[in-house]
Amino acid sequence: MLPKILGTVDRFYPILAFALIILIALTVFTFKGVVSALTTAAKIDEQIAGSAAQLNLSKLDQVYEEAIQKRGISLDLGK
């Protein structure tokens, strides 16, 4: 019975299985690369930033207030 079943299997299914295995491997490899890149990007290099990095809070508050008070450009549609 088994040889009869194996004799009727098309060549399509082994090729499909091989293609799916290749695609799964490629997906896993790509996902691993993306996660590795994200973890590398999330790390802060303290030598670049330096320990003297400080925020100027007065300037930050000033820019925040200007951004909040800024009025958008309204369109005149001929009303």
Secondary structure, DSSP 8 states (H G I E B T S, - for coil): -HHHHHHH--SHHHHHHHHHHHHHHHHHHHHHHHHHHHHHHHS--HHHH-TT----HHHHHHHHHHHHH----------
